[in-house]
Amino acid sequence: MMRYVVYALAFVLTLSLNSCARRVVVAQPTTVTVVKKLPRQHKVVRVKGKRYYFFNGRHYRKTRSGYVIVRL
């Protein structure tokens, strides 16, 4: 009887340690362009409720270190 309990416990542990979920890795851009200060001619635009800055055909997002170019 004890042997069946050990087998059942081992089976339950095996199922709980193996997950069906896979790790999803999203590739980050290799280079990030940070602009410390935008020129005066920039425009403030809102896309889906978020604020972006537009200048010279590019959209920028504000971060702690400056403004980062984003693709919308």
C-alpha positions as CSV (number, residue, x, y, z in Angstrom):
1,M,0.0,0.0,0.0
2,M,2.8,2.4,0.9
3,R,4.4,1.8,-2.6
4,Y,1.2,3.0,-4.3
5,V,1.2,6.1,-2.1
6,V,4.8,6.9,-3.1
7,Y,3.9,6.3,-6.8
8,A,0.9,8.6,-6.6
9,L,2.9,11.3,-4.8
10,A,5.7,11.0,-7.5
11,F,3.1,11.3,-10.2
12,V,1.5,14.3,-8.7
13,L,4.9,16.0,-8.2
14,T,5.8,15.3,-11.8
15,L,2.6,16.9,-13.1
16,S,3.0,19.9,-10.9
17,L,6.7,20.6,-11.8
18,N,6.1,20.4,-15.6
19,S,4.2,23.2,-17.0
20,C,2.5,23.3,-20.4
21,A,3.1,27.0,-20.7
22,R,6.0,28.1,-23.0
23,R,8.2,31.1,-22.5
24,V,7.5,33.8,-25.0
25,V,10.5,35.9,-25.9
26,V,9.9,39.3,-27.6
27,A,12.8,40.6,-29.6
28,Q,13.9,44.1,-28.5
29,P,15.3,46.6,-31.0
30,T,19.0,46.5,-31.2
31,T,19.6,50.2,-31.1
32,V,17.5,52.9,-29.3
33,T,17.8,56.5,-30.3
34,V,17.4,58.8,-27.3
35,V,16.9,62.5,-27.9
36,K,17.6,64.7,-24.9
37,K,15.5,67.7,-26.0
38,L,13.0,68.0,-28.8
39,P,13.0,71.1,-31.1
40,R,10.4,73.8,-30.6
41,Q,8.6,72.9,-33.8
42,H,7.4,69.5,-32.4
43,K,3.7,68.7,-32.2
44,V,1.9,66.9,-29.4
45,V,-0.4,64.1,-30.7
46,R,-2.6,61.6,-28.9
47,V,-2.9,58.0,-30.1
48,K,-5.3,55.7,-28.3
49,G,-5.1,58.0,-25.3
50,K,-1.3,58.1,-25.0
51,R,0.8,61.2,-25.6
52,Y,3.4,61.2,-28.3
53,Y,5.5,63.9,-29.8
54,F,5.8,64.3,-33.6
55,F,8.6,66.0,-35.4
56,N,10.3,65.5,-38.8
57,G,8.1,62.5,-39.7
58,R,8.9,60.5,-36.5
59,H,6.9,59.9,-33.3
60,Y,8.7,60.1,-30.0
61,R,7.7,59.0,-26.5
62,K,8.9,60.6,-23.3
63,T,11.1,58.6,-21.0
64,R,13.3,59.3,-17.9
65,S,16.4,59.7,-20.0
66,G,14.8,61.8,-22.8
67,Y,12.7,61.1,-25.9
68,V,12.7,57.7,-27.7
69,I,11.7,57.2,-31.3
70,V,8.7,54.8,-31.6
71,R,6.9,53.2,-34.5
72,L,3.1,53.5,-34.4
